[in-house]
Amino acid sequence: MANTALTSIGVKALAASYAGLQTTGQNIANASVAGYSRQSVVLAPSLPQFSGSGYFGRGVDVVSVERAHDAFLTREATGAGSVAAMDAARLAQLTQLETQFPTGEQGLGHASTQFFNALSDLTTQPADASTRQVVLARAGDLVSQFQRMGAGFDTLQAGVTAGLKVAVDEVNAMAQNVASLNQRIIAAGALGHPPNDLLDQRDQLIQRLAQHLQLTRADADDGSVSLFIAGGQNLVLGATANKLSIQACPGDPSRSALAIADGPTPRLLSPDTLGGGDIAGLLQFQDDDLMTARRLLNDFAEKVCSAVNQQQAMGLTPGGTAGQVMFVIAAQPVPLNASHITLAAGFGPGDIAAASQPPAPASSNGNAIALLALRDSAIVDGRTPSDAYAEAMTTIGVRVQSARTSSGISAAAAAQAEQARAAVAGVNLDEEAARLIQYQQSYQAAAKMLQVAQSLFDTLLQAAGR
């Protein structure tokens, strides 16, 4: 009977060592798999057996296999990654926006300067046809710059909308997968052991979801998790996932808004409540940075063109008629879109009103001088055209630098948080190699124990047979 107990202890020790070897092998095999958490065997001594001489141990039991996991560090890493994704998405868009405000000959400032320089030549040769043609050409260049920048802003907006739709589609797919995993985890957990691989899959999905939206996570006793966004809106609740959608922004159909299907009609979510994720970054760029750039361009275009048109009306053409508008500023859309500004139809070199009103002769240059004076006048919100464009470039440049700094800080914080999480949950191959040797030696010792038990049993049989 004692021999049977020794054999039983050996068998259990062999099973425990083999479980350790199997789990260690699993860790080594998945060391480079993203989201995998290191697993370990949970062992416990078997209940001892009482005898007249005391309690004798009956070996070891394999209780379970658990994963290395720290809920706090996981939440920290997920949240930090969400903020980093938001900052990175905004920076990427701002970097593209900055290219719409170039310096040198490609910029709006150069086109504006060239236009006023042409007017300077007109003051000395008000009746010269070629000089007038140059003024008209430079006016066309200025309009082309307005249209180029306006079209560039429209392209950026289209890119934001497309990016939002892609992100929302991914969110909806991943949220549904989290809900499905909740069901599987609840069913598997009912067997009494944690389904480690399913838990890792769900955590990995949640981490990817957080790249799009900042999440609030609530864990239930049955093993399921619920995810909330935008200050408490249900994204995943147990086995149910709500869908997000992109809607036209009320009051400005050119912009996009995020909505959640929570009821018969989609409910718009305020961008200020999103907190993090690339969706929040794209919406912040759209609603703040891009709108600021549009306002700067539109103000510049409207003030400069309106001032030129007003001064045109105060002068005379070579034919003695009152000056007509040079730039057509469309009444729609509201607010003004600079890309809709055009040269007046049929406006030619002879329509430039360089002369002053009577009694000055039609060949005078009084109004040309007044048009040139606009170059140094504070006609754009209290600034000259050149200063206004320089300030616009500075405004966007400062935003880019600020976004770059924020993105660098948040990326470093996310990397540090992920490193802290991985230090607990990640696989260290050196440690696993050491455990492999440990379990191998334990397995060999357990096998030796069985060998001894068998030898004792054989000896006992030989003694009993004499």
PyMOL commands that set and color helices and strands:
alter all, ss='L'
color gray80, all
select helices_A, chain A and resi 2-29+71-98+104-106+108-124+129-189+196-209+271-273+278-313+338-340+349-351+366-376+385-425+429-465
alter helices_A, ss='H'
color red, helices_A
select strands_A, chain A and resi 39-45+49-51+54-56+60-67+216-219+225-229+233-237+240-241+244-249+252-260+267-268+315-316+327-328+342-343+355-356
alter strands_A, ss='S'
color yellow, strands_A
deselect
rebuild
show_as cartoon
